[in-house]
Amino acid sequence: MSIPIQPLKEIDFKEIVDHMDESLLITDGEGRVIYVNPAYPKNTGIPADQVMGRTVKDILEEGRTFTEGAVTAVLDTKKKAYRLSDVVYNGVPERGYVIGVPLLDDNGEIKQIIAQSRPIKTLRFLKNDYSRFLEEANKLQAKTVVLDDFKEEQLKESRLIGKSHLIREIWTTITRVAPTTASVLITGESGCGKEIVADELYVMSERKNRPFVKVNCASIPHNLLESELFGYEKGAFSGALASGKKGLFEVANTGTLLLDEIGDMPLDLQAKLLRAIQSKEITRVGGTKRISLDIRIIASTNVNLKERIKEGSFRQDLYYRLNVVPIHIPPLRERLEDIPLLCDHFIRLYSEKHGNAITLTDKHYDILQSYSWPGNVRELENVIEYLTIFSKGTSGVETSTLRGMLDLQDDSMFLVNHEGTLDEQVAAFEKAVITSVLKECRSLREAGSRLGVNASTISRKIKLYNIEY
């Protein structure tokens, strides 16, 4: 039996919008307010005539009505934007959330912007569902389902930047394995770019238009991880949704699943993960029905899984299932020649974001390349963003500021200073490396392990270079 559909011409969209409980503000392509619905002044306490005909930019600069406009973000990016914003409700600032959505013409230019908002206090009306809402919101912090916006952006420009032979080798591996369904294990220190490599594997695969689900195994409580991965049937446990719930394996079916920080997965759950990969099927918690899977598995970790296997905290058979194609991301200190390219990328990114362009000199690069980068590329990105915010042009990037940020207090610690013989420059660099590593380690043995030498060698070098630590 077909259900009759009401013709669009018989639907009064104006009436519908006027009766929405959510606040609605519409601007033209330049951010000038052309409409607010009746709920807007009711929810925000801002009279319609206070915003009508004015640009959101002017309203924000005035600072008396609301803050953090999603409209301005849409104007900058031509993409949907989510913001928290304070509005002055009856003279008192009140927090709300705003979603800005652009309407584009055939040429890709903004025709209008729709800003939907709601005071956060209205969430109290969830009443009995509020605790469950918070639980679900907290879970969302631990997983990311990658949507179309991500795919399009990744296809435009790679974020795996570098020209070193190490990066070229990684690119060779990615291009060969991405079109296959082989499992990939990505290893490397925190901040070195493991997730970026996973992203490149995804966008270069034949599954790039299918789901890409990321889950951080370390950020979800162990007692919840099983139900998050495999889902559950109704009544499976106390607090379960009455309708049951899909797990991340089901969400990722036909696509790709990234298991980040796989080394922190509980041992008992590792057996179930192995069984799911081997049999290509799962069963929800509390259920009996088998669900077939077609998933490409990518795993990543910053721990040594072989050491975990020796300790008995990671299954050897699971390791071999995941480690079909290994990709190791070297730390930044092992590919210092990539620093200029990475800096150029981050300068472009944050100059646009903060409206303040900077230029680095050879002296700045000497300083950057003399540091061991324990936080890897993520640390370098943070340094460049800081400099972009607080410096003004080339002259504004003080070498003393950069040295202070990296705790490099002395010119003798520069990798390249163009002064002295080769032996003298090598000795200066060796002193700089050992000094930097000692500051990060708790013992000579740990420092020696980091540098691939024994503790007695470190002790001898300390005396040779008169290193204080």
N, C-alpha and C positions, 0 to 999 in steps of 0.2 A: 504494500500500500504506500503510495507516494504521499509525501507531506507537502501541502501547498506552501509556496514561498511568497511572502508579501513583496510586491514590486517596490523597488527602491524609491520610486517617485511618491509612494504613499507613506514613506517613513519621514517623519519630521526630525531631521538630525539636530537642528537648532534646539528643539524641545528636549531632546535626549541630553545634549551637552549642558543645557541649562539646569537639568535635574541631576547631574552628576554630583556625587558627594566629594569627589576629588577636585582640588583646585586646578583650573586650567587658565593659562596665559598664552596668548598667541602674538607673535611679532611678525613684522615683515622681514624681508631679506637683509635689512640693515640693523635688525634688532630693536626696531621701534614697536612699542606695544600697540596692537590694533584691536585686541579683544581680551576681556576676562569674563569668566562665567560667574554666576551668582555665588557659587561656593567659594570663590577666591577671597572676596572681602570677609566672608563669614569665617573662613578657616584661618586667615592671616591677620585680620583686623586692619588691613590696608585698604582704604577707600579706593574704589575704581578710578576716580578722577585724579588720584595721586600718582598713578602710573600710566594712564591712557595717554597716547600721543608722545610719550617720552621714550628715549632709548634706554635699554637696560644698562648700558655702560654708564650713562649719566647718573642713573639711579644708584648704581653701585658706588661711583665716585663720591656721591653725596653722603653715603654711609649712614643714612638715617632710617632706611626702609628695610632692606634685606642685604645679605652678604652672599658671596660665593655663587654667582649666577651660572646656571647650566647653559643659559642662552649664549653667553660670551664664549664658553667652551665650544659650543656647536659652531659659532661663527668662525672660530679659529681652525677647527678640524673638519667641518662639514660631516661630522659623525655624531651618533647618539652619545649623550654624556649623562653621567650620574653624579650628583653632588649632594652633600649635606649643606644646609643653608640656615642661617639665623634670620628670623623675621621679627619685627617689633610688634608684638601682639598686645594691644591696650597699653603701650608704653613699656612693655617688658619683653626682652629678647627671648625667642622661643625657637628651638631647633626643629627642623623639618627636613624631608628629603625631596629632591627635585630630579625629574628625568626630562632632559631636553631632546627633542626629536626633530631633525631637519626634513623639510619637504623640498625636493630638488626639481628643477626644471629639466628639459631635455638636454641642456648643455652642462648639466651637473652643478649649476649655480643654485644658491639657496633662494627659494621663493618665500617660504615662511618657516617659522620655528614654533613648535608646540612644546610648552613647558608644563608638565603635570607635577603637582606637588601635594604633599599631605603632611600635617604635623605629626611628629613621632609619637606624641602623647595619645593619638587615636589608636595606637596599637593596644592600649589597655582594654579596648573593647573586645579584644580576642578572648578576654576572661579565661575560661577553662582551657582554651587552646594555647594560652600564652606561653606556658612552660614548654609545650611541644614546639611552638614556633621558635623559641630561643635555641632549643636543642637542634632543630633543623638548620637554623642560621649558623650555629657554631660548626656544624658538620660541613657546611659549604666552604668554610675557610680552609678545610683540609683537602678539598678536591676541586678540580677545575675541569669543566667540560668546555672544550675549545669550540667556538662558534665560527660562523662565516667571516666575521670581521677579522678574526685572527688569520684565517687562511689567506684571505686576500692580501693582507699586509705582509705576511711571510713570503708569499709568492712574488711580491714586488722587490724585496731587498733582503738579502741574507744578513743575519746577525752574527754569523761565525766569521770573524774578521781576523786576518793575519796572512803573512806571506812566508813565514818560516817553513822549513821543510817538515816540521812536526805537524803544522796545520795542513799543509799540502797532502801529507799522508792520510790525515783524518778525512779530508775531502775525497780522496781516492776511495777509501773504504765506504764512505757514505754513498757515493754515486753507484758503487757496485752492489751494495746490500739493500739500499732503499727500495728498489723495485720488487724485491723478493718478499717472502713472508717469514723469513728467518728471524728468530729471536735475537735481540741485541742486548748486551750488557755494557753499559757505559760507566766507567770508573774515573775517579779524579777527586782532588781536594774540593772542599766547599768553595764556591764562588768562581770555579774555573770555566763553567759554561756547559755543564752536562745537559741541562734542560734545553739549551739552544741546539745542541747536537740532536737531541730527540725531536725537536721541532723540525729540523732540516730533514731528518729521516722521514718524518710524516709528510711534509709538503712535497717531497720528491718521490713519494710512493704512489702506487695505483689506488690507494685508499684515501687520498687527500680530500675527497669530497664526502667522506664518511665520518662517523664520530671519532673524535680524539679525546680520550678521557685520561686525566692525570690524577693520581692519588698519591699523597705523601704518607707512606706507611708509618712514619715516626710521629705524625701529628694527630693521628686518630687513636683514642684510647684502645688498648688491646682488647678489652671486652666488647668493643663496638666494631672492631675492624672486620670480623667475620661477616656480620650482617651487612656492613657497608659494601663489602666485595661481592658477596653471594646473594644478598637480599634475604627476605624472610616472608613466611606466610602469616596470615592473620592469626593472632593468638599465640605466636611462637614464643613470646616471652612477655613479662610485665612491661607495659608501656609501649608495646608494639602498636603500629597503626592498625586499625580495624580492617583495612583493605589489604594489608600486607604491603610490601615494598620491593621494587626492583633493586638489584645490586648493581655495582659499577660494571661487573662483567656483562650483564644484560644491556646496560646503557651503551657499552662500547661494542656490542656485537656487530659484526661485519666491518668494524673499524680497527682502531689501535688503542691499546691500553698501556700507559706509562706507569710503572710501579717505582716511584721515587723512594729513595732511602730503603731499599729492599733488605739491607742488612739488619734493619731494626724490626723486621717482621717476627712475631713470636714463633717458636719452634713448632708448636702444635698446628699452627695455621699454615706453616710451610708445607706440611704433608698434604693438606687439602689443596693448596695452590698447585703443587706438583701433580696431584691427581687430575685437577682441572685442565692443566696444560697437556698432560698425556692423553686423557680421554676425550678432550675437546667438548666437555659438557660439565655442568654444575647442577647442584640441587640446592634450592633455597633452604635456609635455616627453618626447621620445623616442617619441611615439605618432603614429598616423595617423588614428585615429577622431575624427570631429567630434562634439562634445557640444553640443547645443542649450541655450540659456540663456533664462530669463525672470527678469531681475533688474532691480531699481530701483537705480540708482547715485546715491550721495551722495558728494561729495568735499569736502574741507576743507583749508585752508592758511592759514598766517600770513605767507606771503611774497607779494610783488606778482608775479603770474604774467605780467602784461603786460611788466614789466621783464625777467622771465626769458625771455620770447619775444624781446625785443630783443637779449638777450645770446646767444640761440641755444641755451639750455639747456632750453627747454620748447616743445613743438610747438603751433603756433597752431591747427591743425585739431583737436587733442585739447581745447584750451581751449574752442573753440566747442561741442564735443560735451558737455563737462561743464557749461558755463556757460549752460544753457538757462534756468534760473531762478537768478539770483544773490541771495544773502542776505548782507549785510555786517553783522557784529556790531560796534557801536561800542565803543570803549574806555570804561572806567568813568569816566574824567575828562570824557567828553562827556555823561554822564548821571548827574551827581552827585545829582540828585533821587531816584534809585533806591536810594541808599545806606541810608536808614532801613529800607526794606522788606527789603533784603538782610540788614541787620544783625539785624532781627527774626527772619528765617528761620534764620540761622546761630546766633543765641543759643538759639532753641528746640532746634535740632539738637544743639548741644554742651552745653547745660545738661543735657539728658537723658543724653547720653553720659558726661559727667564728673560728673554729680550736683552741679553748682554753678551756680545761676542768677545772672545779673547783669542790671543795668538800666543803660542809657546815658542820660545827661542831654543837654540841648540843647548844653551846652559840649562834650561828647564829639563830638556830631554836627558841630559847627562845625569841630572839629579834623579829623575824618574827611573832611569835604567841602572842606577846604583843601589836600588832598594830591593829587598827580597820578596815583597808582596805576599805576606802570609794570607791575606784575604783575597788574593788573586784578582781576576778581572773585575769582580764586584767592588773590591776596595779601590781599584783604579777609577772606576766609574764614579764612586762617591767623592774621590779627590777632585776630579774634573768638575763635577757638579758644584762642589764647594767653591772652587776657583771661579767658576762662571757666575756664581751669585755674588761673591764678595770682591771680585777684581774688576778693573776698568781698563780694557784694552791690554796691549802688550806690557806697557809700563806698569800697569796695575798688578801684574803677577809678580810679586816680590819673591826672589829666591829664598829669602829668609823664612817667609811664610811657608813655602813648599817644604823646605828642610824641616821646619818645626812640625808640620803635619806628619812627616814620615820619620821623625826622630833622627834625622841625619844632621848633625850639628857641625860638621867639619868638612871642608873641601877635600881632605884626603880620602874621604869615603866615596868620592865620585868614581864611577866606573871609567869614564873617559875625561881626563883633564888636560890632555895634550901637553903635559909638562913632564920632564924626566925621561929616563931610559925605559925600555920595555920592561926590564926586571923591576924597576921602581914602580911602574904603573901596575904591573901584575901583583906586586906585594901590597900596594895600596888597596887594590880591589879585594885581595884575599883577606886583608884586615877588615875591610868594610863588611864582607859577607859573614865572617866569623863573629864580628861584633853584633851584627844584626840578629843572627841566629841565636846567640847567647842570651839576648834580651827576651827571646820568645821561649826559651827552654828552661827547665828547672834543674838540669844537671849537665855535666860535661858529657856523660854517656848519651843523654838524649840529643845534645847538640851534635855529637859525633855520628849518631844514627841518622840524623837529618842530612848530614853532609857526606855520609858514606865513608867515614874514617873512624878510628877508635878514639876513646877518650884521652889516651896518652898523647895522641897527635894534636888534639885540641889544646891540651895543657901546654905542650911545647910551643904551639903557635901563640898562645896567650903571652908567654914569657918573651918570645921573639919580638912580638909587635907591641909589647907593653900595653895590652888591652885591659881596660878596667870594665868590670861587669858586676 
